Amino acid sequence: MATSSNSSQIPVCPRCGQAFCCQLTTQGSCVCSEITLSEQTLSDLRTHYEGCLCLKCLQEIARAYAVLLDT
């Protein structure tokens, strides 16, 4: 997972570059677990990005893949 340069290890989304709060480490589950992505989409993401993506990017990707599947 990419992190910002400060010592608090705030994750940075490798897709958009924005820092975000990953609740997996603090609360045991993260809101990103509520995003449903196909195994193929997850595989594509793992190929293109290292680490976690922020919720906004995951939502955008989920919508984009849903549109592709509907066409």
Contacts in CASP RR format, 6 or more apart in sequence:
PFRMAT RR
TARGET T0000
AUTHOR 0000-0000-0000
METHOD contacts of the structure
MODEL  1
MATSSNSSQIPVCPRCGQAFCCQLTTQGSCVCSEITLSEQTLSDLRTHYE
GCLCLKCLQEIARAYAVLLDT
1 11 0 8 1.000
1 22 0 8 1.000
1 50 0 8 1.000
1 51 0 8 1.000
1 52 0 8 1.000
2 11 0 8 1.000
2 12 0 8 1.000
2 13 0 8 1.000
2 14 0 8 1.000
2 17 0 8 1.000
2 50 0 8 1.000
2 51 0 8 1.000
3 9 0 8 1.000
3 10 0 8 1.000
3 11 0 8 1.000
3 12 0 8 1.000
4 10 0 8 1.000
4 11 0 8 1.000
4 12 0 8 1.000
4 19 0 8 1.000
10 19 0 8 1.000
10 20 0 8 1.000
10 21 0 8 1.000
11 19 0 8 1.000
11 20 0 8 1.000
11 21 0 8 1.000
11 22 0 8 1.000
11 51 0 8 1.000
11 52 0 8 1.000
12 18 0 8 1.000
12 19 0 8 1.000
12 20 0 8 1.000
13 19 0 8 1.000
13 20 0 8 1.000
13 52 0 8 1.000
13 53 0 8 1.000
13 54 0 8 1.000
13 57 0 8 1.000
14 49 0 8 1.000
14 50 0 8 1.000
14 51 0 8 1.000
14 53 0 8 1.000
15 49 0 8 1.000
15 53 0 8 1.000
15 54 0 8 1.000
15 57 0 8 1.000
16 54 0 8 1.000
16 56 0 8 1.000
16 57 0 8 1.000
18 54 0 8 1.000
18 56 0 8 1.000
20 54 0 8 1.000
20 55 0 8 1.000
22 30 0 8 1.000
22 32 0 8 1.000
22 52 0 8 1.000
23 29 0 8 1.000
23 30 0 8 1.000
23 31 0 8 1.000
24 30 0 8 1.000
24 32 0 8 1.000
24 33 0 8 1.000
24 52 0 8 1.000
31 55 0 8 1.000
32 52 0 8 1.000
32 53 0 8 1.000
32 55 0 8 1.000
32 58 0 8 1.000
35 55 0 8 1.000
35 58 0 8 1.000
35 59 0 8 1.000
35 62 0 8 1.000
36 62 0 8 1.000
37 45 0 8 1.000
37 58 0 8 1.000
37 61 0 8 1.000
37 62 0 8 1.000
37 65 0 8 1.000
38 65 0 8 1.000
41 61 0 8 1.000
41 62 0 8 1.000
41 65 0 8 1.000
45 53 0 8 1.000
45 61 0 8 1.000
53 61 0 8 1.000
END
